[in-house]
Amino acid sequence: MSLLSFFAPCPRGLEHLLVKELEQISAEHIKPTNGGVAFAGDTAVMYRANMHSRIASRILLRLGNQGYRNEDDIYKLAARMPWSSYFTPDHTIKIEVTAIKSPLRSLEFITLRIKDAVCDYFRDLMDVRPSVDTVTPDARIYAFLTETEATIYLDTSGEALFKRGWRMDKGRAPLRENLAAGLVMLSGWQPTQPLFDPMCGSGTIIIEAGLMAANVPPGWQRGFAFEKYRTLDKTLWQKVKNDIKIDKTQRALYASDISAHAVNDLARNLTRAGLPFPIAFEQQNALKAMPPAANGILLSNPPYGERIDVVTASEDAAFFKDWADHLKAHYAGWNAYLLTSDRDVPKYMRLSASKKIPLFNGALDCRLFEFKMVAGSARKPRVVADEDDGQ
Ligand SMILES: C[S@@+](CC[C@H](N)C(=O)[O-])C[C@H]1O[C@@H](n2cnc3c(N)ncnc32)[C@H](O)[C@@H]1O
């Protein structure tokens, strides 16, 4: 069987984790770029990538590519694609265009031309055209333009893959599920270790960790665009689903938050997340939260000044100083990982970060800081204030 080509976009900074996931599902010709990974594989690889990738945002099937000079060239490329192999005029469509250094002026006009190409294709073939639905289309068509080349993709995922299907309430500033999964992987957490998020919000980190430990695929509770396409191989898709083996072992996962609202969101999300074991959670102030085990991984994304208007930089500094004193006094043996866009957090905490991993939380340029809490760190007068090295 000939190989199909794909591109999977993902949060910037997590490409190497997506490479590992794709290797595990036997994808071939894996090539990471900024913000995504290109790969090849058969239909089973595409089904598994959609079902199992915790990091990818979508799986795009590459249909064709050519050099272009103007909108007409892109129209002709789009009109040549074998659309009727995948969907019919009864399916609704949406076109999205991304361009880097394209000399063409209007992305809206290119979007319109590609829509015309798909509609004209079906009108010529069957005398009917598909309609556009920009909110819940059956088929999303993507065009990616560089300075000289245009590539057309058909989305196989539908809703973005970080929408796992369990989130009830968005909370105040929830992490995207694929970024949360990436943080858990980057922390090196193993399912046999305790994991604690003391500022859990809606619980994204702890839920993603639980799903990972239980082997519950992220796509377990949702549908995919490829299920609506004419190319669906029901037997193969059923086999991919039958191969899933859930691990029901109880894991030591703990979550808390100062806000009653957040804890309610977490409780509701937990009832829908599909975890095969309960997670311990409570409403409490992180400044007072005692460690739930002798050692383990603390992983959190604390509130950011710029996301919560009322918090000033000096309040942030005071909060992190108090929290660090609490951690130094009680959390010896724990490794703490904090995702924040505030580079001064290590300075506020008077701790030296042993790792600083650059990541993007949406548009926010963040760091995942690693702090190893060692016995006696509370007694040190002032550990070297950390300077950002500008990574
Ligand atoms: C950026 S949000 C975390 C979002 C979470 N990762 C999610 O995906 O939903 C920060 C959280 O810290 C909580 N918080 C702020 N101060 C706190 C404190 N002193 N103790 C515990 N939680 C606190 C807020 O209530 C908020 O839910």
The ligand as a Tripos MOL2 file, in Angstrom:
@<TRIPOS>MOLECULE
LIG
   27    29     1     0     0
SMALL
NO_CHARGES

@<TRIPOS>ATOM
      1 C1         -3.5610   29.7760   35.4950 C.3       1 LIG1
      2 S1         -4.7730   29.0590   36.5470 S.3       1 LIG1
      3 C2         -4.4880   27.3210   36.4130 C.3       1 LIG1
      4 C3         -5.2270   26.7410   35.2410 C.3       1 LIG1
      5 C4         -5.1920   25.2370   35.1820 C.3       1 LIG1
      6 N1         -3.8530   24.7260   34.8710 N.3       1 LIG1
      7 C5         -6.1990   24.7420   34.1610 C.2       1 LIG1
      8 O1         -5.7960   24.2030   33.1300 O.co2     1 LIG1
      9 O2         -7.4090   24.9570   34.3470 O.co2     1 LIG1
     10 C6         -4.1710   29.4070   38.1420 C.3       1 LIG1
     11 C7         -5.0130   28.8680   39.2750 C.3       1 LIG1
     12 O3         -4.3530   29.1930   40.4850 O.3       1 LIG1
     13 C8         -5.3530   29.3570   41.4650 C.3       1 LIG1
     14 N2         -4.7590   30.0660   42.6220 N.ar      1 LIG1
     15 C9         -4.4070   31.3800   42.7250 C.ar      1 LIG1
     16 N3         -3.8610   31.6110   43.9470 N.ar      1 LIG1
     17 C10        -3.8740   30.4390   44.6230 C.ar      1 LIG1
     18 C11        -3.4490   30.0280   45.9180 C.ar      1 LIG1
     19 N4         -2.9110   30.8860   46.7760 N.pl3     1 LIG1
     20 N5         -3.5980   28.7190   46.2580 N.ar      1 LIG1
     21 C12        -4.1340   27.8300   45.3980 C.ar      1 LIG1
     22 N6         -4.5740   28.1680   44.1620 N.ar      1 LIG1
     23 C13        -4.4370   29.4340   43.7750 C.ar      1 LIG1
     24 C14        -6.4570   30.1110   40.7580 C.3       1 LIG1
     25 O4         -7.6890   29.9240   41.4460 O.3       1 LIG1
     26 C15        -6.4230   29.4570   39.3780 C.3       1 LIG1
     27 O5         -7.3680   28.4120   39.2930 O.3       1 LIG1
@<TRIPOS>BOND
     1     1     2 1
     2     2     3 1
     3     2    10 1
     4     3     4 1
     5     4     5 1
     6     5     6 1
     7     5     7 1
     8     7     8 2
     9     7     9 1
    10    10    11 1
    11    11    12 1
    12    11    26 1
    13    12    13 1
    14    13    14 1
    15    13    24 1
    16    14    15 ar
    17    14    23 ar
    18    15    16 ar
    19    16    17 ar
    20    17    18 ar
    21    17    23 ar
    22    18    19 1
    23    18    20 ar
    24    20    21 ar
    25    21    22 ar
    26    22    23 ar
    27    24    25 1
    28    24    26 1
    29    26    27 1
@<TRIPOS>SUBSTRUCTURE
     1 LIG1         1 GROUP 0 **** ****
